[in-house]
Amino acid sequence: MKAKDFDKKFDQGKKDIIDDLDLSTARRANQEQKRINVDFPSWVVESLDREAARIGVTRQSIIKVWLVERLQAEAANKPLNGNAAGGAH
């Protein structure tokens, strides 16, 4: 289906357009996963594990959430927790 036909169907208020989509090839823009390896000192890993256990998530999840929060704060030019960007914590 061409994009203009899809848009027309959507604009006409068709409730069920899911059959017109090929979800097997769908991609979320800028959301492709890429694996990286990062080395941390033992005390950092232990601290991450404690905090992850405290809130009931995995180490990987807490790292992802914290990094995304920091990147969003930086993008918005807002200090995280009142600290100046790049300043001492």
Salt bridges, closest charged atoms under 4 A:
ASP20 OD2 - LYS9 NZ 2.51
ASP49 OD1 - ARG59 NE 2.66
GLU51 OE2 - ARG54 NH2 2.61
GLU74 OE2 - ARG70 NE 2.93
